[in-house]
Amino acid sequence: MKQLLYLLTVAVIIIYSCIHSELITAGCRSGILLWYESIIPVTLPFMIMTGIIAHSTSNMNLSRTQGYIMAILIGLLCGFPTGTIIISSLYDRDVLPQNASQILLPLCNNISPMFMVAYIYPNYLRSTLTLQLAIVLVYTPQILFTIVMFLLYRNSTVHTTATSELCASSSDSSSQIILQIAGNISTIGIYIVIFSIISNFISQYIHGTCGTLLSSFMEISQGVSTIFTATGIQTQIKTALILSLCSFGGLSALFQSRDLIKESRLSFTKYIFGKSICGIVCFLFSMAYITLYK
């Protein structure tokens, strides 16, 4: 019975996709263009750098403190999804324990400062906030969340078994690292296309504020533009939503990380829960500031 339902579901999806092929084509085209024109130039250099760092430090006996510093610096400065890569590498080498790696994932997978300074802020936030304040509102809730989680789980047990193939071991060749990076950047592109198509379907069939919010939280680059141009939403709320989306990252970015952490057996459910909490708290913080001081 389950197999029959599965086959029927697949058949309905295929038939529906053929009937509405223009939506899928448009979503696929916009997703590929976004990946090629915006994501690759910003993400690929940092992924290469992260791969080189992971490979070059694979034979070093890093202390736990050094591991924390490396994960936080690379995660915060390089943006999605390089934080996932370096945390998985450090976790698999037993530099970081399981709970610490899990807790750091939401904080270390963020939009890069370059993306905030060069794209988000000048195009969507300049008229309502200073750059410094925008950065504070995006990152403070995540820092607080990380501190609270470390306080809650400081006495938990640590992980000792490494299974991931994400990090480059000392026996990995340069060609293997390049192939791994190529696979990762291709995975990112596939998820961007998938969520771009989903966003198109949401916009087509769900109208009003609800449809706008659902489609905007699929992918951050297109999402901030969708929120900014939406009608019927107050400017203050738009600002808070854009900051919240920056903190959350969008479902596309979260699912990109899913494929990069699954071999490490870190929990994607806990990761997406943490990012959701950070996004909600960021929205509340932003609304509170805008309401009280604007």
N, C-alpha and C positions, 0 to 999 in steps of 0.2 A: 504493500500500500504506500509506504513512504517513497519507494522508488518511482511508483506511478505519479505521485504528487510532484516529485522532483522533476520528472520528465515533462509533465504538464506545465509546470512553472517555467522551465527552460523554453518550452515551445511558445508559451504566451509572451515571454520576454523577447524572443527572436522575432515573432510576428509583429509585436508592437514596435520593435526597433526598426523593422523594415518599413512600416507604415509612417513612422515619424523619423525617418533617417536624416531629415534636415537638421533636427535638434542635435542629434548625435554628431553629425558632420561639423556643425558650428562649434559645439563644445570641444570636439577633438582638435579642431583647427586652433581655437583660442588657447587651449591647454598647451599644444605643441609650441605655439608662438611664445607664450609666456615662459615655458621651459627653456626655449632656445635663446630668447632675447634678454631675459631677466635672471633666470635661476642659474643657468650654467655660468655666465660671467661672474656672478656673485659667489656661488657655492663651490664650483669646481676647484678654484685655487686653494680654498681653505680645506677642502677634502684631500687634495694632494698633500698639502702641508701636514694635515693630521695623520695621513698614512705614513709619511716620512718620519714624523715624530714617533708614532707608535712603533715603527720598524727600528728606528735608531736607538730607542730606549728599551727594546725588548730584552737586551742582555744586561741592563742596569738593575741594580738592586735598589729600587726606589723605596724610600720610607713612606709610611702612610700619609704623613704631612705633605711630602712632596707630591704624592698622588692627588690629594685634595686640591692643592694649589694648581697643578697641571689641569685637572678636570674643570675647575671653575674658570680659570683664565681662558682656556681654549673654548669652553662651552659658551661663555658670555661674549667673547670677542669675535668668534667665528660664525656664530649663528647656527640655525638648523642646517643639517642634522649632525654636524661635526661633534657636538657634545655627546651624542649617542655613541659615536664611533670610539672616542677616547675613553669614555666611561666603561664601555664594554671591554675595551682592551685592558684597562687597569683592573677591572673586576676579574677577568679571566686569568690574569697573571697573579691574582690574589694580593695585589697592592691595596685594593679597596675591598672591604667586606660587602656582603650582599645588601644588607639594609642601607648602608651608606650609599652604595651605587644606586639603589632604587630611589632613595630620597633626593639625590642630586640630579636625577634625570629631568624633573620639571624645571629646575633652576638653570641647568646647563643646556637646555634646548630652547633657545629664544631667537627672536629676530636679532640679527647682528647690529651693532651700533651704526655701521656704515649704512645699512638699510634704513634705519630710523632717521639718521641725519640727512641722507641724500634723497630719500623717497617719501617716507611717511610724513615726517614733520613739515618740510617745505610745501608739500602739496595739500595736506589735510589738517594740520594742527597749528600752523603758524599764526593764524588770526585769533586763536583762542588761548594758547598757552605759550610759555617760553619753552625752549628746548630742554633746559635743565629740569623744569617741572614735569614735562612729559616723560622724561627718562625716570625720574623719581617715582612717578605714579605707576609706571609699568613694572619697575623692578622691585620696589619696596614690598608689595604683597608677596612676591615670590621668595624674597629673602626671609621675610617673617615666617612664611609657610615652611621653608626649609629648616629654620631654627626650631620651630615648634615640633616638627617631625623628628629632628635629631634628639630633642629632649624626651620625646615619647618613647623612642626606640634605642636609647643609648645603652641599655643593658641587654639588647637582643643578641642572639648568637650570630656568628659570622659564617660565611660561605667558604668552602675550601676546594671545591671541585671546579675545574675550568673546562668548558666544552666548546666555547665559541670559536668560529673560524674568522670572525671579523677582524681581530687584531692580527698583525703580522708577527709571526714567531721568528726566532732567529734563523730558521731554516728557509724562510720565505725569500724568494728571489724578487728582483725588481719587477720582472714581468708579471709575477703573481700579484704584486701590490697594485700594478697598473690595471690588471684585469678586475681586481676587487673594486677599485675605484670606479672603473667603467660600469661594472654591474650596479654599484650603488647609485650613480648618477642616472643610469637608465631606469632604475626602480623609482627614483624620485619623479622622473618624467612621466612614467606610467600612472602613478598616483595623481599627479597634477591633471592629466587628461581625464582620468576617471571622475575626479571630483568636479572638474569643469563641466563634464557632461551632466552630472547629477545636479549641479547648480543651475544649468540651463533648464532641466526638467522642473525643478522647484519654481523657478521664475515663470515658467509657462503655465503651471497649474495651481500655484499657491500665490495669491495676490495680496496686496496690502502689506502692512508692517510685518506680519508673521512670515510671509514669503521672503521679504527683504532680509530679515534677520537670519532665517534658515540658510538662504543662499550665500549670504556674506560670510558666514562662519564655516563654509566649506573650504575656502582657500583665501589666504590673507591678502595677497596682492590685488586680486579682483574684489575681495570683500570690502576693503577700506573704501574703494571707489564706489561700490554699491551703497554703502552706508552714507557716504558723503553726499551723494546725489539723490538720496531718497527724499521723497516728499512726505509731509505729514509727521515728521519727527523733529523735535526742537533741536536747535543747534547744540545746546548743552548736553543733551542725551546723545547726539551723534558723536560728540567729542569723547564722552565716557565709553561709548560702544567701540569706537576705534581703538582707544587705549586698551579696553578689555580684549579685543581681538588680537592686539599685539602681544598681550600677556598669554593668551590662550594659544595662539599660533595657527589656528585653523585645523580642521580635520585632515586635510591633505598632508600638512606637515607632521601631524601626529602619527598618521599611518605610514609615512615615510620612515619614521623612527621605529615603527613596529617591526618592519622587516630587518632592520639593523640590530635590534636587540633580541630577536626571538631565539637565536642560537645560544645566547647567554643565559636563557631561562629567567631573565628578569621579567617582571609582570607588566604586561602592557595595560592591563585593567587598572592597576595602581598608578601607572604613569598617566593615563588619560584622566583618572580621577583627580590626581594632583594638579594637572594643568587646568581642569575645569574649575577647581576651587580657586586657583590663582586668578583665572579670568573673572570669576564672580566677585572676588574680593577687590580686584582692580577696578571693576565697574563701580562698586559701592564706594571705594575710596575716592574715585574720580568724581562721582556725583556729589559726595559729601563736600569735597573741596570746592567744586564749581558752585554749589548751592550756597555755601557759607561765605566764600571770598570773592565771588564774581558778581 
